Amino acid sequence: MAKPQQKKAFALRLDPAVHAAIERLAATELRSANAEIEVLLREALKARGIEVARTPKPRRGRPPKDG
């Protein structure tokens, strides 16, 4: 069974005003600041002509019954 891919974690230093703006935007979109940063990065990449495929999410819940 293949191990599901995990998100890459790394430290990101932001200007406090930028971080505050991201948190406000994330709150209006009902997202975490981390998810909002990912959305903003994807939008910026797409604007530059770089399409990034989404990694499939791991399946959740009970495994299907055999039989």
Beta strands, then each sheet from edge to edge (+ up, - down):
end
